[in-house]
């Protein structure tokens, strides 16, 4: 992939993340609390997958494309953390129960 193509892909992926985030707000404002919480969990899993499985690979090859707010020890997720570990860590950060599912 050329650097220009990587930049275009990066923009598209960041736009996807932003739209998913907007959709969570929409559901929060237009649906029940129970539906919102369920939807929010699903979107969080999707966003984690996009970042961990797609964007991190892209940013490894093109580090200059990583958004500044994701650099440093807080924004970076160690490779040793798989999706399950990361999802559990995210739930702990948001005080959601870990039901052992993932």
Secondary structure by P-SEA (a helix, b strand, c coil): ccaaaaaaaaaaaaaaaaaaaaaaaaaaacccaaaaaaaaaaaaaaaaaaaaccaaaaaaacccccccccccccccccccccaaaaaaaaaaaacccccccc
